[in-house]
Amino acid sequence: MEELRLVERFMVVPQTPTRHHHLFLSNLDLMLVAYSESVSFFGPPAREVPFSQVYHNLRGALSRLLVVYDFLAGRVGPGSEEGRLEIDCNSKGVVLVAASATCEMSQLGELRRPKPSYKHLVKFLLEEGGEEVQDKPLLLLQLTRFQCGSLALAARSNHCILDGVATRDFLNNLGSFTRGQDLVVVPDSDRMVFKARAPPRITHTHFEYSKLVGSDALFSIRGMSGLALNQPSSDTSHLIYLSPERIIRLKIKACRDGPTQNCTTFDAVAAKIWKAMIISKGLSDEQMSTMLFPVDVRQRVAPHVPPGFAGNALVPGFARGTAGEVKTEELWALAAKVREGVDRLDDEYVRSGIDWLEVHKGVPCRVESFSVVAWLKLDLEEGEYEWGGVKCTTPIVVKPGLVILLPGEKNEGGINICLELPSDQVKEFHKQMMEDD
């Protein structure tokens, strides 16, 4: 996919004027002032239409949608509170690029596996200032047409604007607008529900966060994130498939052998990943290991977050133990630690964590840790656009320390574990995932 031609480039602004205002960013948003990239693939449109018609349809739908998502057309910048960023909702716009590839989509291979060649799908979005975030577009989209007529819609977005659930709502609304229909979900971008208490009141120990040290101080002004620069240097991304039968075996093992029947698919799979990661990396027994996993707290705080919340409402849950403990404990015991990490996130714990971030200006734990992020229930592959339905959605790259759970093929089910590991380690990881304890 070396040869990619720029067809047309737009700065899309709201269709009608919107009110100029400044949007408060919560501490949950400010942990994530960094760009992430993903791509959705589509088969050829059911009826043959000119590519120009497709991308102009997308442009019009996006412009219309920015009237209610006005903050997406804004820019991050210093706010009234010293050292804190906010969004200046100034209608400067979002970037939309139309591009044409000389290859067919089938030449990309397994679509769900991130690979270096996917960087071409955001090629024309990377000219907007790299990883710097101040006064840069918050959302950039590239629609690429392949020779076979298939399409790829890649997004490069600043994570401070939307979490996975809010992104799904935005994309469902965008798809609806391309079809000439109305909003599926009415967005609410007010993040004050996650504002820190005054004065801050830290009532729990928060192993899920780390204080900033050394060069990380760049993040203390919420202007750049060192996390975003941590890109894999070569093609070490892997996709490991767990069949529905294998998942059932893991759940049976995690539930049957333990004192409780309350074990979800995520509990069992994450517990197995934790053990496999520890063994494949060869950590010494005394090393402490922290596995993070974002938990949606929309319905866990009081009052509940309003429907259509368009911001970040994901808080890191965690499971923690020494490498020796993780290697030797039964699967049910590790799954219980995962479940404990989810269940501890009640209203007081969440607010204590927000207050901790207010005081320490920290980031998600970075001491011998990794994150398991589940895209399984986001239904990102249920999107319907004027030109057709989504075949699959995947990250452009997988950053070190991140494991993403993607759905299997629509007619097969199961889970795809997407991660970045050296080849020698991934062989052991795969072996561990397929063996029973």
N, C-alpha and C positions, 0 to 999 in steps of 0.2 A: 504494500500500500504506500510505496514511496511517492508515487505521483498523485498529488491531490491538487485540484484546481479550485481557486477561490472564484465563486460565481457572483456573489453579491454580499455586501455587508451593510447592516443597518444598526443604528442606535434607536431602539424602540422606546418611545415615551408614552405615557398614558393618553388614551384616546381623547379624553376631555380633561381640562385643567383640574388639578387636585390641590388641596390646602397645603401650604408650606408649613411644616412643623418638625419637631425633633422627637425621635422615638427613644425612650429609655431602653437600655439593654440590661438584662438581669445578669447576675454572676454566672448563671448557667449558660447564658449566651456568650459572655466574655471569656469563658474557658475555651471557646471554640472559634476565636477570630482567626480562622485559617480556611484556605480553599480546599474543597474536595471535588472529585470528578467522578461522574458515572455516565453510562451510556445505555440507551434502550434501542433494541433492534426491531425492525419491522420487515415483513415480507413485501413483495411488490404490491402496489395498490390493486384492488380487485378490478378496477377499470383503469385503463391507461389514460393518464393525465399528464400534461407537461409539468416538469419539475418546478417551473416558475409559478405555476398555479398552486402547488403544494406549499412552497415556502412563503408565498404571499398570503395564503390562507393562515399559516402559522403566525406570520407577522401581525395580521389583523386581529387574530384571537388574543395574542400576547398584549397588544396595545389596549385592547378592550379590558383585559383582565387586570392590567396595571392600575386601572382606576380604583379597584378595591384592594389591590396589593400595592398601594402607592409606595410603601417603604422599600420594596424591591428595586424601585427605580431611583432610590436615594444613594447616599454615600456615607461610609463610616468616617467619623472625624471626632476631634476633641469636643467634649460637652462642657456644660457649665461647671461641673465638678472636676477639679484638677486631677489629671491623670486617668480620667475615665472616658471611654469612647461611647458614642451614641450614634444613631442613624439620623442624618440630616435628610429629611424627606423632601428633596428639592427637584424631583422629576427629571433628573439628568438622564435617566433611561438605563435600559439593559441592552446588552449586545446580542444580536442575532446574525449568524453567518450561514450562508448557503454554500456548499462545496460539492464538488463532483470527483469521484474516485474512478481510476482506470481499471480497477479489478472488480470481480464479483464478490458478493458477500461470502459465498461458500469457500473462498480462498483464505478466509480468516481462521478456519479451523473451528475448534470448539468455542462457541461464542461466549459461554459463561466464564471461561477462564481469562482473567486479566492478563495482558501481555504487552510488551513494549510497543508493538505496532498500533495499539489502541491510542497511543499518544497522538497519532495522526488525526484521530477523530476530534481532538481539541486543538489541533495545530494552529488554527487561526484565532484561537481564544487566548493564546499565551503571549500576546503582544501588548497586554494591558498592564504591565508593571510587575510581572513575576508574582512573588508571594507577598509583596507589600500590599497592605489593605486600605490605607487611608486614601480617600478621594478616588477610589477605583470602583468600577462597576461591581455590584454585589452578585449579579447573575449574568452568565454568558452562555449562550446556546449555539451549537453548531449542528445543522442538519446536513448530512452527507448522503448523496445518492450514489449507489453502486451501479455498475454497468448492467446488472441484471434487473434493475429497477427497485431493488430493496433499499431500505433507508436506515440510517442510524441517527438518533437524536441524542447528542452528548451535551451534558450540562456541567459547567464549572461554576460552583456557587460558594459563597462564603457561608460557612456552617453557622455563623452567628445569627443568620436570618431565619432559618427553619430547621427543625429536627426531622427525622425520618417520617413521622406521622404527618407533620405539617407539609412536608414535601409531597407526600402521596396526595393530600388534599389539593395542593396547588396543581399537580399534574392532572388529576382527575378534572379539575375545573378547566384547565387549559385544553384537555381533550374535548370536553363538552363544548367549549367555545369554538373549536375548529369545526365541530359538527353543527354549529348554528344554534346550540341549545343554551340553557341558562346555567347559573352556578349550581354545582352539586353540593358544595359546602360553603357557607358564608364565613369568610375569615375574620378573626378577631386578633389583632396584633398587639394588644395591650399586655405588657409583661409585668405590670406592677404587682400581680399576684405572687411573683417570685422576688419581690424587693426584700433586701435584708432588713432585719429589725433594727430599731434605733433605741438604745444602743444594742450592738450585736450581743447575742446570748448563745454561747457555744456550750451545749449540754451533753455532747457525746464526743468520743474519740473518733477521728475520721481518717482511717487508714486508706481510704479511697483517694485521698488528695496528697499532693506533695508541695512543699514550700519551694519557692524559686531560689535558685542559687546561681552565682557566676553569670555567664552569658545569657542565662534564661531571663535575666532582668529585662531583656527586651520585651518580654511578655507582660511585665508589670505595668507598662503603660498601655497595654492592650493594643499594640500597634503591629506587631509581627509575632508569629508563633514559630519557635524552633521545631515544634512537632511537625509542622507542614513541610519543612525542608528535609525531613528524614525519609527520603525516597530510596527504594531499592536500587542498587547500582547495576543489576543485571536481571535477566529473566529467571527469577527464582520463585515465581508465583506458581502455586499448584492448586489443583482441584481434586478433592477426594470425595467420592460419592458413597453415602450411606443409604442402602436400600431400605424400603419400609420394613422389610423383615429384620434387618439388622437393628433398626431403631427399636422395634418391638422387643427384641432380645435384650437390648440395653435397658429399656424401661422395666422389663420383668426382673432383670438382675438387680436394678436399683431399688425397686419396690419390694420384691419378694423377700430379699435378704435383710431388709431394714425393719425398724419398728413402726414405720408409717407407710400408708398406701398413697400419701400425698406427694407423688413424684410426677412432674411434667416431663414432656419430651425434652424441653430445654434443660431441665435439671440433670437428666441422665446423660444427654449428649455433651453438655458443658463439663460435667464431672469427668467423663471419659477423655475429653480434649485436654483437660488440666493434667491428668496423669500422663497422657501420651506426650504432651509438650515437655513436662519435667524430665521424663525418661529420654526423649529424643535429644534434648539439649545437654544431657549429661550433668545436670546440676548436682553439686555436692549436697549431702544429706542435711547439713546445717544451714544451707541457704534458705532465706525466707522467700516465699513465692506468693504473689497476689494476682488473682485472676479477677479482672473487672468485667462488668456486663451492664450496659445501660438499661435502666428500668423506667418505663413511662409512669410518671407520678401524677398525671392529670387527675385521676380519681383517688389519689392517695393523700392529697393535701386538703385542708379545710379552710375556706370553702373550695369545692372542686373547681378545676379550671373550666372556663366556659367552653361550650361546643365550638369547634372551628378554630381553636387556639392556634395562632400562626407564630410560633416562636420555638424555643427549646424548653422542653419539659422532661428531658431525659436526665436522670441522676445515676451516677455510677454505683451499682451494687457491687459487692466484692465477696470473694472467698479467699481465705488466707491460711497459710500453714507452712511448715518447713518442707523442703523437697523430700526429706526422708519420710515425713508423715504422708505426703501425697502419694509417694511411690508404694507405700505398704498398706495404706488404708483400703478397706473394701469400697466398692463403687457406691453402695448405699450411703456410706458415711460421707463421701465426697459430695454426693448429690444432696445430702442433708445440709451441708455447708453452703451449697449454692442456694437452696431454698431459704436458708436463714438469711443469706445476703439479700434476697428479694424481700422477705417478710419484714426485715428491720426498717425498711423505708416507709415509716409512717410519717404523719404530718410534722411531729416535733423533730424527728431525725433529719428530714429533708430541710427544715428551716434552720436547724443547727448547722448543717453543712453549708447552706447559703451564707450564714453568718461567719463561718470559718473562712470561706472564700473572701468575704468582705474584709476580714482582718488580715489574712495572710496573702491575698492575691495569688493563690496557688493554681495548680493544674492537676489533672488526673494523675494518680500515682505513677511514678516513673522509676521506682526502685524494684528491679527484678519483677516486672509485671508485664502482663499482656491483656488485651481486651478481646472479648467474644461478643460480636455484634450480630444480632439476628435480624435478617431482612424477611424472615419467613412469613410473618403475619402482616406485612405492610401492603401486600397485594399490588406491588409495583407492576406486576405483569398482567394485571387486569385492565390496564388503561386502554381506552378506545379513542382513536383519533379519526379525523375525516378520511384519512388514507388507509386506515386499518388498525388492527389490534397489535399490542406489544408481544413479540416473540419471547424475549427475555431481557432482563436488566442486570447489569453487573458493574462493579467499579472499574475505572480505567486502570488503576494500579492498586495493589495491596501494600500498604506501608508496613515496615517491620513492626512487630509487636501487635499486629491486628489480625484477628481471625473473623471472617465474615461467613455467616450461615445463609446460603442461598437456597431457594426451593429447587427441587429436581424438575425434570421435564413434566409438563402439565399432564401427560398421559401415564406417567410412571410414578410420580410422587417421590418421596425420599428427600434427602438433604445433601447439598453440595457444600463441603467445607472448603473455603477459599482462604489460603494463607500464603505467607512468604517465608520460606525456609531454605537453607542450603540443601542440595540434593541428598547428601549423606544423612542429614537429619530427617528429611521428609520420608525417606525409606523406613526409618525406625518409627516415625510418627504413624505412617500408614499401617505398619505391622501391629502397633499397639491398638489402633482404632478397630482393627479387625479381629483381635484376639479377645477372648473372654478372660476375666481375671481368675 
